[in-house]
Amino acid sequence: MNIQKTTTEASQTEKLGEMIGSALKGGEVIELISDLGGGKTTFTRGLARGFGSTDRVASPTFTISKVYKNGSKELHHFDFYRLQESGLIGFELEDVLNDPQCSVVVEWAAVVQNVLPKERLSVTFKTTDTNERSLSFECPDKLAYLVKELS
């Protein structure tokens, strides 16, 4: 399933993330694909809010990962922009991927492609104008419940 959306404001990008975040059950993986400044962290802010977390969302570019909590559930946010190879972080990611209480969102996933499951939601952001972004949601049938509200 492939869904296309266009946003012209950061709040609209956050709202799309929030809609998906509200559907997270645990065990899902979401890959965010874009250039620098493409809207990944803005989307994740909405994702965490929809997930039910009140934690402050910021890009984990320098820390590599952050965790946003909602009771016993966790949303793990990884950013591999600064890594050239997965190394030990790949093992940390594998542990989280095997935890059914955790949902995972990954930015700059090229270095961990071999660890990520094939069945994941991929969101591609393209800047089409100064404030306009085109978001493409590529979703396997198994995760269709995540994008149900978008169509």
PyRosetta script that sets phi, psi and omega in degrees:
from pyrosetta import init, pose_from_sequence

init()
pose = pose_from_sequence("MNIQKTTTEASQTEKLGEMIGSALKGGEVIELISDLGGGKTTFTRGLARGFGSTDRVASPTFTISKVYKNGSKELHHFDFYRLQESGLIGFELEDVLNDPQCSVVVEWAAVVQNVLPKERLSVTFKTTDTNERSLSFECPDKLAYLVKELS")
pose.set_psi(1, 133.5)
pose.set_omega(1, 179.9)
pose.set_phi(2, -129.4)
pose.set_psi(2, 125.3)
pose.set_omega(2, -178.9)
pose.set_phi(3, -123.2)
pose.set_psi(3, 137.5)
pose.set_omega(3, 178.5)
pose.set_phi(4, -113.3)
pose.set_psi(4, 135.3)
pose.set_omega(4, 175.6)
pose.set_phi(5, -136.6)
pose.set_psi(5, 151.8)
pose.set_omega(5, 176.4)
pose.set_phi(6, -123.2)
pose.set_psi(6, 135.7)
pose.set_omega(6, 175.9)
pose.set_phi(7, -122.9)
pose.set_psi(7, 149.9)
pose.set_omega(7, 178.7)
pose.set_phi(8, -121.0)
pose.set_psi(8, -1.9)
pose.set_omega(8, 179.2)
pose.set_phi(9, -141.7)
pose.set_psi(9, 151.2)
pose.set_omega(9, 178.2)
pose.set_phi(10, -58.0)
pose.set_psi(10, -36.9)
pose.set_omega(10, -179.0)
pose.set_phi(11, -62.1)
pose.set_psi(11, -32.1)
pose.set_omega(11, 177.8)
pose.set_phi(12, -70.9)
pose.set_psi(12, -38.9)
pose.set_omega(12, 177.4)
pose.set_phi(13, -65.1)
pose.set_psi(13, -42.6)
pose.set_omega(13, 177.0)
pose.set_phi(14, -61.4)
pose.set_psi(14, -40.9)
pose.set_omega(14, -178.1)
pose.set_phi(15, -62.4)
pose.set_psi(15, -39.9)
pose.set_omega(15, 176.9)
pose.set_phi(16, -62.0)
pose.set_psi(16, -42.6)
pose.set_omega(16, 176.5)
pose.set_phi(17, -62.4)
pose.set_psi(17, -41.4)
pose.set_omega(17, -179.6)
pose.set_phi(18, -62.3)
pose.set_psi(18, -40.3)
pose.set_omega(18, 179.4)
pose.set_phi(19, -62.0)
pose.set_psi(19, -42.1)
pose.set_omega(19, 179.0)
pose.set_phi(20, -71.8)
pose.set_psi(20, -41.7)
pose.set_omega(20, 180.0)
pose.set_phi(21, -58.5)
pose.set_psi(21, -35.0)
pose.set_omega(21, -179.3)
pose.set_phi(22, -69.2)
pose.set_psi(22, -16.8)
pose.set_omega(22, -179.6)
pose.set_phi(23, -95.7)
pose.set_psi(23, -7.0)
pose.set_omega(23, -177.8)
pose.set_phi(24, -64.5)
pose.set_psi(24, 132.3)
pose.set_omega(24, 179.8)
pose.set_phi(25, -110.5)
pose.set_psi(25, -24.4)
pose.set_omega(25, -173.7)
pose.set_phi(26, 119.5)
pose.set_psi(26, 138.5)
pose.set_omega(26, 179.9)
pose.set_phi(27, 93.8)
pose.set_psi(27, -4.2)
pose.set_omega(27, -179.2)
pose.set_phi(28, -86.0)
pose.set_psi(28, 152.5)
pose.set_omega(28, 175.0)
pose.set_phi(29, -125.0)
pose.set_psi(29, 130.9)
pose.set_omega(29, 179.0)
pose.set_phi(30, -123.4)
pose.set_psi(30, 124.2)
pose.set_omega(30, 178.4)
pose.set_phi(31, -104.5)
pose.set_psi(31, 128.2)
pose.set_omega(31, 179.2)
pose.set_phi(32, -107.6)
pose.set_psi(32, 126.5)
pose.set_omega(32, -174.8)
pose.set_phi(33, -123.3)
pose.set_psi(33, 121.6)
pose.set_omega(33, 173.9)
pose.set_phi(34, -172.9)
pose.set_psi(34, 172.3)
pose.set_omega(34, 172.6)
pose.set_phi(35, -75.4)
pose.set_psi(35, 174.9)
pose.set_omega(35, 173.8)
pose.set_phi(36, -56.5)
pose.set_psi(36, 138.1)
pose.set_omega(36, 177.5)
pose.set_phi(37, 73.2)
pose.set_psi(37, 17.8)
pose.set_omega(37, -175.4)
pose.set_phi(38, -79.6)
pose.set_psi(38, -13.4)
pose.set_omega(38, 179.1)
pose.set_phi(39, 115.4)
pose.set_psi(39, 7.9)
pose.set_omega(39, -176.5)
pose.set_phi(40, -62.1)
pose.set_psi(40, -47.5)
pose.set_omega(40, -178.6)
pose.set_phi(41, -69.8)
pose.set_psi(41, -37.5)
pose.set_omega(41, 176.4)
pose.set_phi(42, -60.0)
pose.set_psi(42, -46.1)
pose.set_omega(42, 177.7)
pose.set_phi(43, -60.8)
pose.set_psi(43, -43.7)
pose.set_omega(43, -178.7)
pose.set_phi(44, -65.8)
pose.set_psi(44, -32.7)
pose.set_omega(44, 176.1)
pose.set_phi(45, -59.5)
pose.set_psi(45, -44.8)
pose.set_omega(45, 176.7)
pose.set_phi(46, -68.0)
pose.set_psi(46, -39.0)
pose.set_omega(46, 178.8)
pose.set_phi(47, -57.7)
pose.set_psi(47, -48.0)
pose.set_omega(47, -179.5)
pose.set_phi(48, -64.7)
pose.set_psi(48, -40.4)
pose.set_omega(48, 179.2)
pose.set_phi(49, -64.2)
pose.set_psi(49, -44.7)
pose.set_omega(49, 177.7)
pose.set_phi(50, -63.9)
pose.set_psi(50, -32.9)
pose.set_omega(50, 177.8)
pose.set_phi(51, -67.0)
pose.set_psi(51, -22.6)
pose.set_omega(51, 178.8)
pose.set_phi(52, 104.3)
pose.set_psi(52, 11.4)
pose.set_omega(52, 179.9)
pose.set_phi(53, -89.9)
pose.set_psi(53, 141.0)
pose.set_omega(53, 174.6)
pose.set_phi(54, -104.6)
pose.set_psi(54, 7.0)
pose.set_omega(54, 178.9)
pose.set_phi(55, -66.9)
pose.set_psi(55, 149.8)
pose.set_omega(55, 177.2)
pose.set_phi(56, -71.9)
pose.set_psi(56, 128.9)
pose.set_omega(56, -179.6)
pose.set_phi(57, -99.2)
pose.set_psi(57, 127.8)
pose.set_omega(57, 176.0)
pose.set_phi(58, -143.3)
pose.set_psi(58, 156.7)
pose.set_omega(58, 179.0)
pose.set_phi(59, -65.0)
pose.set_psi(59, 129.4)
pose.set_omega(59, 178.0)
pose.set_phi(60, -89.0)
pose.set_psi(60, 35.3)
pose.set_omega(60, -177.3)
pose.set_phi(61, -54.4)
pose.set_psi(61, -41.7)
pose.set_omega(61, -177.0)
pose.set_phi(62, -94.0)
pose.set_psi(62, -23.9)
pose.set_omega(62, 179.8)
pose.set_phi(63, -96.3)
pose.set_psi(63, -11.2)
pose.set_omega(63, -180.0)
pose.set_phi(64, 74.2)
pose.set_psi(64, -38.4)
pose.set_omega(64, 178.9)
pose.set_phi(65, -146.0)
pose.set_psi(65, 152.4)
pose.set_omega(65, 174.2)
pose.set_phi(66, -138.3)
pose.set_psi(66, 154.9)
pose.set_omega(66, 178.9)
pose.set_phi(67, -124.1)
pose.set_psi(67, 130.8)
pose.set_omega(67, 176.3)
pose.set_phi(68, -113.3)
pose.set_psi(68, 130.4)
pose.set_omega(68, -172.7)
pose.set_phi(69, -111.6)
pose.set_psi(69, 150.0)
pose.set_omega(69, 171.6)
pose.set_phi(70, -143.1)
pose.set_psi(70, 94.4)
pose.set_omega(70, -176.0)
pose.set_phi(71, 62.6)
pose.set_psi(71, -125.7)
pose.set_omega(71, -179.8)
pose.set_phi(72, -86.6)
pose.set_psi(72, -6.9)
pose.set_omega(72, -179.9)
pose.set_phi(73, -91.0)
pose.set_psi(73, 151.1)
pose.set_omega(73, -179.8)
pose.set_phi(74, -133.9)
pose.set_psi(74, 143.2)
pose.set_omega(74, 172.3)
pose.set_phi(75, -112.7)
pose.set_psi(75, 114.0)
pose.set_omega(75, -179.2)
pose.set_phi(76, -96.1)
pose.set_psi(76, 128.8)
pose.set_omega(76, -176.7)
pose.set_phi(77, -115.3)
pose.set_psi(77, 113.1)
pose.set_omega(77, -179.7)
pose.set_phi(78, -110.1)
pose.set_psi(78, 142.8)
pose.set_omega(78, 175.3)
pose.set_phi(79, -134.4)
pose.set_psi(79, 110.7)
pose.set_omega(79, -175.6)
pose.set_phi(80, -101.5)
pose.set_psi(80, 20.9)
pose.set_omega(80, -177.5)
pose.set_phi(81, -55.6)
pose.set_psi(81, -40.3)
pose.set_omega(81, -174.6)
pose.set_phi(82, -87.5)
pose.set_psi(82, -1.3)
pose.set_omega(82, -178.0)
pose.set_phi(83, -100.0)
pose.set_psi(83, 139.4)
pose.set_omega(83, 176.2)
pose.set_phi(84, -97.2)
pose.set_psi(84, -24.6)
pose.set_omega(84, 177.1)
pose.set_phi(85, -144.3)
pose.set_psi(85, 154.7)
pose.set_omega(85, -171.8)
pose.set_phi(86, -71.3)
pose.set_psi(86, -39.6)
pose.set_omega(86, 178.2)
pose.set_phi(87, 49.6)
pose.set_psi(87, -138.2)
pose.set_omega(87, -176.5)
pose.set_phi(88, -67.0)
pose.set_psi(88, -29.6)
pose.set_omega(88, -178.1)
pose.set_phi(89, -62.5)
pose.set_psi(89, -28.3)
pose.set_omega(89, 176.4)
pose.set_phi(90, -61.2)
pose.set_psi(90, -35.3)
pose.set_omega(90, 177.9)
pose.set_phi(91, -69.9)
pose.set_psi(91, -40.9)
pose.set_omega(91, 177.2)
pose.set_phi(92, -61.3)
pose.set_psi(92, -44.0)
pose.set_omega(92, 179.3)
pose.set_phi(93, -63.0)
pose.set_psi(93, -43.2)
pose.set_omega(93, 179.3)
pose.set_phi(94, -59.1)
pose.set_psi(94, -41.3)
pose.set_omega(94, 178.4)
pose.set_phi(95, -59.8)
pose.set_psi(95, -45.1)
pose.set_omega(95, -179.0)
pose.set_phi(96, -67.6)
pose.set_psi(96, -39.1)
pose.set_omega(96, -179.3)
pose.set_phi(97, -63.0)
pose.set_psi(97, -24.9)
pose.set_omega(97, -179.4)
pose.set_phi(98, -93.1)
pose.set_psi(98, 4.8)
pose.set_omega(98, -179.5)
pose.set_phi(99, -101.5)
pose.set_psi(99, 113.5)
pose.set_omega(99, -176.9)
pose.set_phi(100, -67.8)
pose.set_psi(100, -9.8)
pose.set_omega(100, 177.1)
pose.set_phi(101, -88.2)
pose.set_psi(101, -6.6)
pose.set_omega(101, -175.2)
pose.set_phi(102, -111.1)
pose.set_psi(102, 135.7)
pose.set_omega(102, 167.4)
pose.set_phi(103, -106.0)
pose.set_psi(103, 152.5)
pose.set_omega(103, -173.2)
pose.set_phi(104, -131.9)
pose.set_psi(104, 134.2)
pose.set_omega(104, 172.1)
pose.set_phi(105, -122.0)
pose.set_psi(105, 131.7)
pose.set_omega(105, -173.2)
pose.set_phi(106, -127.0)
pose.set_psi(106, 127.9)
pose.set_omega(106, 172.1)
pose.set_phi(107, -105.1)
pose.set_psi(107, 146.8)
pose.set_omega(107, 177.5)
pose.set_phi(108, 54.0)
pose.set_psi(108, 57.8)
pose.set_omega(108, -170.7)
pose.set_phi(109, -83.1)
pose.set_psi(109, 2.5)
pose.set_omega(109, -175.3)
pose.set_phi(110, -54.2)
pose.set_psi(110, -38.1)
pose.set_omega(110, -176.4)
pose.set_phi(111, -76.9)
pose.set_psi(111, -10.4)
pose.set_omega(111, -179.6)
pose.set_phi(112, -122.8)
pose.set_psi(112, 18.9)
pose.set_omega(112, -179.4)
pose.set_phi(113, -55.0)
pose.set_psi(113, -34.7)
pose.set_omega(113, -178.1)
pose.set_phi(114, -71.8)
pose.set_psi(114, -14.4)
pose.set_omega(114, -179.0)
pose.set_phi(115, -97.8)
pose.set_psi(115, -30.5)
pose.set_omega(115, -176.2)
pose.set_phi(116, -69.7)
pose.set_psi(116, 144.8)
pose.set_omega(116, 176.6)
pose.set_phi(117, -70.1)
pose.set_psi(117, 150.8)
pose.set_omega(117, 177.8)
pose.set_phi(118, -65.3)
pose.set_psi(118, -34.9)
pose.set_omega(118, -179.3)
pose.set_phi(119, -90.5)
pose.set_psi(119, 92.9)
pose.set_omega(119, 179.4)
pose.set_phi(120, -144.1)
pose.set_psi(120, 157.3)
pose.set_omega(120, 174.9)
pose.set_phi(121, -83.8)
pose.set_psi(121, 123.3)
pose.set_omega(121, 176.5)
pose.set_phi(122, -109.2)
pose.set_psi(122, 126.7)
pose.set_omega(122, 178.9)
pose.set_phi(123, -116.8)
pose.set_psi(123, 119.3)
pose.set_omega(123, 179.8)
pose.set_phi(124, -108.0)
pose.set_psi(124, 126.7)
pose.set_omega(124, -179.7)
pose.set_phi(125, -105.3)
pose.set_psi(125, 130.7)
pose.set_omega(125, 173.8)
pose.set_phi(126, -130.1)
pose.set_psi(126, 128.5)
pose.set_omega(126, 176.6)
pose.set_phi(127, -80.5)
pose.set_psi(127, 121.0)
pose.set_omega(127, -177.6)
pose.set_phi(128, -106.2)
pose.set_psi(128, -16.8)
pose.set_omega(128, 178.4)
pose.set_phi(129, -156.8)
pose.set_psi(129, 178.1)
pose.set_omega(129, -177.0)
pose.set_phi(130, -49.2)
pose.set_psi(130, -49.6)
pose.set_omega(130, -178.6)
pose.set_phi(131, -112.5)
pose.set_psi(131, -2.3)
pose.set_omega(131, -174.6)
pose.set_phi(132, -96.6)
pose.set_psi(132, 135.2)
pose.set_omega(132, 177.5)
pose.set_phi(133, -128.1)
pose.set_psi(133, 141.3)
pose.set_omega(133, 172.9)
pose.set_phi(134, -104.1)
pose.set_psi(134, 125.8)
pose.set_omega(134, 179.1)
pose.set_phi(135, -113.3)
pose.set_psi(135, 128.3)
pose.set_omega(135, 178.4)
pose.set_phi(136, -113.5)
pose.set_psi(136, 123.2)
pose.set_omega(136, -179.1)
pose.set_phi(137, -106.8)
pose.set_psi(137, 111.0)
pose.set_omega(137, 176.7)
pose.set_phi(138, -104.0)
pose.set_psi(138, 114.5)
pose.set_omega(138, -169.3)
pose.set_phi(139, -130.8)
pose.set_psi(139, 128.2)
pose.set_omega(139, 174.9)
pose.set_phi(140, -71.7)
pose.set_psi(140, 155.9)
pose.set_omega(140, -179.0)
pose.set_phi(141, -54.0)
pose.set_psi(141, -37.0)
pose.set_omega(141, -178.4)
pose.set_phi(142, -57.9)
pose.set_psi(142, -29.2)
pose.set_omega(142, -177.5)
pose.set_phi(143, -109.9)
pose.set_psi(143, 16.0)
pose.set_omega(143, -176.5)
pose.set_phi(144, -56.5)
pose.set_psi(144, -28.0)
pose.set_omega(144, 179.0)
pose.set_phi(145, -61.2)
pose.set_psi(145, -23.3)
pose.set_omega(145, 179.6)
pose.set_phi(146, -69.5)
pose.set_psi(146, -34.6)
pose.set_omega(146, -175.2)
pose.set_phi(147, -106.4)
pose.set_psi(147, 6.3)
pose.set_omega(147, -177.7)
pose.set_phi(148, -53.2)
pose.set_psi(148, -42.8)
pose.set_omega(148, -178.4)
pose.set_phi(149, -70.6)
pose.set_psi(149, -17.2)
pose.set_omega(149, -177.0)
pose.set_phi(150, -81.8)
pose.set_psi(150, -25.4)
pose.set_omega(150, -174.7)
pose.set_phi(151, -90.9)
pose.dump_pdb("model.pdb")
